Amino acid sequence: AKIKGTKLKLGFPNTMISIHTPIRSGCLIVTLLMSACSSSIPVEIRQSVASAPTVAQLRSQPDNYVSQQVRWGGIILTTENKRDASWVTIVAFPLSERGEPITQAQSPGRFIAEFRGFLEPLEYSRDRVITVRGRFLRTEAQKVGEYSYLYPLVEVDQHYLWPQRQEPRYDNNPDYRGYDPWFYDGHPWFYRPHRHIH
């Protein structure tokens, strides 16, 4: 067989197979799928917030940032339904350009996202990845074990629950030392991404 340009010659007279169509069709399908995924993400989640404070800044100087808009995301730890709102405790991670948490990075800390009304805990479950946008209300001191942790509380205006991904299990991995919901490698707010509790 001999390749000329973008056509494949099989060695028989007048027998040429064009490879333009399958390649173009494949590229078109990939492009459409990527566009569909991006279009389902709210624009408020995809757009960054100018001069937004970090989780660490709000924990150390909360009075300087009251009502400040933020766009944060991470991995859900707990979902608690209260009388008129729902609190979702999240381990924060840096965000990509489109607003998706980079769970392989180092976490800057934890925060609580406050949603109006009821949230289904089975949907907003532990280990789900989420991005929220809203305004900083105040800090909430809560016990985690014997440690008193100061959580920034964010009133959510918009959010996106990222699709679940299949992750490897670690049951038979001798290097996997188990999961502690608070401490990891001596750092109280670090979280090893996508480690499941068994």
Secondary structure, DSSP 4 states (H G I P E B T S, - for coil): -EEETTEEE-SSTT-EEE-HHHHHHHHHHHHHHHHHHHHHS-HHHHSPPTTPPPHHHHHH-GGGSTT-EEEEEEEEEEEEE-SSEEEEEEEE--B-TTS-B-TTS---EEEEEEEES---TTTS-TT-EEEEEEEEEEEEEEEETTEEEEEEEEEEEEEEEPPP------TT-TT-----SS-BTTBTT---TTPPP-
